[in-house]
Amino acid sequence: MLMVNTDNGAASDVDILTDVANGDIEAYGKIVNRYRGRLYNFVFRFVGDRETAEDIVQEAFLRAYRKRNEYRAIANFSTWLFTIAGNLAKSELRRRKRWRLFPLHRDEESDTGMELPDESYRPDRITESSIADVQIHRAIMSLSENYRQVILLRDVEGLSYQEIAEISRCPVGTVKSRVNRARLKLQQKLKNEGRDVGLAI
């Protein structure tokens, strides 16, 4: 059964997707509006670049739309959508790694090769909370792909361990282990930067 969204009497995913599958193309805009924010937040924290995240989210929605005739066979649309976006994000990270095989210059301060979007964090705009946000974002970006994916899905998106297991194609026990290890790594990273937190992402 598909995930049901009953906020303010809104139509469920299954109702909207049935309309889309039956030819109501405009109904798909409701799905986009429902999941765009969450999907962007997940992908941006995964890849660390706003423009890339926007491209990936758009591609994820396009791919989901192209499969509209298969909606009835999908057990949980939101999980399926996050799976598509997660796979696209991983492909982007792998593409970046291939580029780093032939670097134009060596980054002495980072072995991740990822560019963090810091142009918006100008000194005249930084507050204590925004500093914390930057530190947390950088700590998340320092995690390996597997740890980054599960911590974002669990602690940012609030998905269940079962949903994360379906998205990452790992046993639930493995997901729980990765989440715990990712939390410990983040806590240690933030403590090393002088921020003793209980990981409130």
C-alpha positions as CSV (number, residue, x, y, z in Angstrom):
1,M,0.0,0.0,0.0
2,L,1.3,3.5,-0.9
3,M,2.1,6.0,1.8
4,V,-1.0,8.1,2.6
5,N,-0.8,11.8,3.3
6,T,-3.9,13.0,5.0
7,D,-2.7,16.5,6.1
8,N,-5.6,19.0,5.9
9,G,-7.6,16.4,4.0
10,A,-5.2,16.3,1.1
11,A,-5.5,13.4,-1.3
12,S,-3.3,10.4,-0.7
13,D,-0.4,9.5,-2.8
14,V,-2.2,6.5,-4.2
15,D,-5.2,8.6,-5.3
16,I,-3.0,11.2,-7.0
17,L,-0.8,8.6,-8.7
18,T,-3.9,6.7,-9.9
19,D,-5.0,9.9,-11.6
20,V,-1.5,10.4,-13.1
21,A,-1.5,6.8,-14.4
22,N,-4.9,7.4,-15.9
23,G,-3.6,10.3,-18.0
24,D,-4.1,13.3,-15.6
25,I,-0.6,14.8,-16.1
26,E,-1.4,18.0,-14.1
27,A,-2.0,15.8,-11.0
28,Y,1.7,15.0,-11.0
29,G,2.4,18.5,-9.9
30,K,0.8,17.7,-6.5
31,I,3.3,14.9,-6.0
32,V,6.2,17.2,-7.0
33,N,5.0,19.9,-4.5
34,R,4.5,17.2,-1.8
35,Y,8.0,15.8,-2.0
36,R,10.2,18.4,-3.6
37,G,11.4,20.1,-0.4
38,R,12.2,16.8,1.4
39,L,13.9,15.4,-1.6
40,Y,16.0,18.5,-2.2
41,N,17.1,18.6,1.4
42,F,18.2,15.0,1.3
43,V,20.1,15.3,-2.0
44,F,21.7,18.6,-1.1
45,R,23.1,17.3,2.1
46,F,24.3,14.2,0.2
47,V,26.1,16.0,-2.7
48,G,26.9,19.3,-1.0
49,D,26.1,21.5,-4.0
50,R,22.8,23.4,-4.5
51,E,22.7,23.5,-8.3
52,T,23.6,19.8,-8.5
53,A,20.9,18.9,-6.0
54,E,18.3,20.8,-8.0
55,D,19.3,19.0,-11.1
56,I,19.2,15.6,-9.4
57,V,15.8,16.3,-7.8
58,Q,14.4,17.3,-11.2
59,E,15.8,14.2,-12.9
60,A,14.4,12.0,-10.1
61,F,10.9,13.4,-10.7
62,L,11.2,13.0,-14.4
63,R,12.3,9.4,-14.1
64,A,9.4,8.7,-11.7
65,Y,7.0,10.3,-14.1
66,R,8.3,8.2,-17.0
67,K,7.5,5.1,-14.9
68,R,3.9,6.3,-14.3
69,N,2.4,3.1,-15.8
70,E,4.1,1.1,-13.2
71,Y,2.8,3.0,-10.1
72,R,0.3,0.2,-9.2
73,A,3.2,-2.2,-8.7
74,I,5.1,0.1,-6.4
75,A,4.6,-0.7,-2.7
76,N,5.6,2.7,-1.3
77,F,6.0,5.7,-3.6
78,S,8.0,7.9,-1.3
79,T,10.5,5.1,-0.6
80,W,10.8,4.5,-4.3
81,L,11.3,8.2,-5.0
82,F,14.1,8.5,-2.4
83,T,15.7,5.4,-3.9
84,I,15.8,7.1,-7.3
85,A,17.2,10.3,-5.9
86,G,19.8,8.4,-3.8
87,N,21.0,6.4,-6.7
88,L,21.4,9.6,-8.8
89,A,23.3,11.3,-6.0
90,K,25.6,8.3,-5.7
91,S,26.2,8.3,-9.4
92,E,27.2,12.0,-9.2
93,L,29.6,11.3,-6.4
94,R,31.2,8.4,-8.3
95,R,31.5,10.8,-11.3
96,R,33.4,13.3,-9.1
97,K,35.7,10.6,-8.0
98,R,36.6,9.7,-11.6
99,W,37.4,13.4,-12.2
100,R,39.7,13.3,-9.2
101,L,41.9,10.7,-11.0
102,F,43.1,13.5,-13.2
103,P,43.3,16.6,-10.9
104,L,44.4,19.9,-12.2
105,H,45.7,20.8,-8.8
106,R,45.9,19.0,-5.5
107,D,43.7,20.1,-2.6
108,E,46.0,19.8,0.4
109,E,43.3,20.4,3.0
110,S,40.8,17.8,1.9
111,D,41.0,14.3,0.6
112,T,37.3,14.1,-0.2
113,G,37.5,16.3,-3.3
114,M,34.0,17.6,-2.6
115,E,33.3,21.3,-2.9
116,L,31.2,22.6,-0.1
117,P,28.9,25.5,-0.9
118,D,30.2,28.2,1.4
119,E,29.6,31.4,-0.6
120,S,26.4,32.0,1.3
121,Y,28.2,31.9,4.7
122,R,29.6,35.4,4.6
123,P,30.8,36.8,8.0
124,D,28.3,39.6,8.0
125,R,25.4,37.0,7.9
126,I,26.7,34.3,10.2
127,T,24.9,33.7,13.5
128,E,25.7,31.1,16.1
129,S,23.0,28.8,14.6
130,S,24.3,29.2,11.1
131,I,27.8,28.4,12.2
132,A,26.4,25.2,13.8
133,D,24.6,24.4,10.5
134,V,27.8,24.8,8.5
135,Q,29.8,22.6,10.9
136,I,27.1,19.9,10.9
137,H,26.9,20.0,7.1
138,R,30.6,19.7,6.8
139,A,30.7,16.8,9.3
140,I,28.0,15.0,7.3
141,M,29.9,15.6,4.1
142,S,33.0,14.0,5.7
143,L,31.2,10.7,6.1
144,S,31.4,7.9,3.6
145,E,28.5,7.5,1.2
146,N,26.9,4.6,3.1
147,Y,27.0,6.4,6.4
148,R,25.9,9.7,4.9
149,Q,22.9,8.2,3.2
150,V,21.5,6.4,6.3
151,I,22.0,9.4,8.7
152,L,20.3,11.7,6.3
153,L,17.4,9.4,5.7
154,R,17.0,8.6,9.4
155,D,17.8,11.8,11.3
156,V,17.0,14.4,8.7
157,E,14.1,12.8,6.8
158,G,12.8,10.7,9.7
159,L,12.3,7.6,7.6
160,S,11.9,4.2,9.4
161,Y,14.7,1.7,9.5
162,Q,12.6,-0.6,7.2
163,E,12.2,2.2,4.6
164,I,15.9,3.0,4.7
165,A,16.7,-0.7,4.3
166,E,14.6,-0.7,1.1
167,I,16.2,2.4,-0.2
168,S,19.8,1.3,0.6
169,R,19.1,-2.4,-0.2
170,C,20.6,-3.5,3.1
171,P,19.2,-5.6,5.9
172,V,17.5,-3.6,8.7
173,G,20.3,-4.7,11.1
174,T,22.9,-3.2,8.8
175,V,21.0,0.0,8.6
176,K,20.8,0.3,12.4
177,S,24.5,-0.4,12.7
178,R,25.4,2.2,10.1
179,V,23.1,4.8,11.7
180,N,24.7,4.3,15.1
181,R,28.2,4.5,13.7
182,A,27.4,7.5,11.7
183,R,26.1,9.3,14.8
184,L,29.2,8.5,16.7
185,K,31.4,9.7,13.9
186,L,29.5,13.0,13.7
187,Q,29.5,13.5,17.4
188,Q,33.2,13.0,17.6
189,K,33.8,15.3,14.6
190,L,31.7,18.1,16.1
191,K,33.4,17.6,19.5
192,N,36.7,18.0,17.9
193,E,35.5,21.3,16.5
194,G,34.5,22.4,20.0
195,R,30.8,21.8,19.6
196,D,29.5,19.2,22.1
197,V,26.1,18.3,20.7
198,G,23.7,15.3,20.9
199,L,23.4,15.4,17.1
200,A,20.4,17.6,16.4
201,I,20.6,17.8,12.7
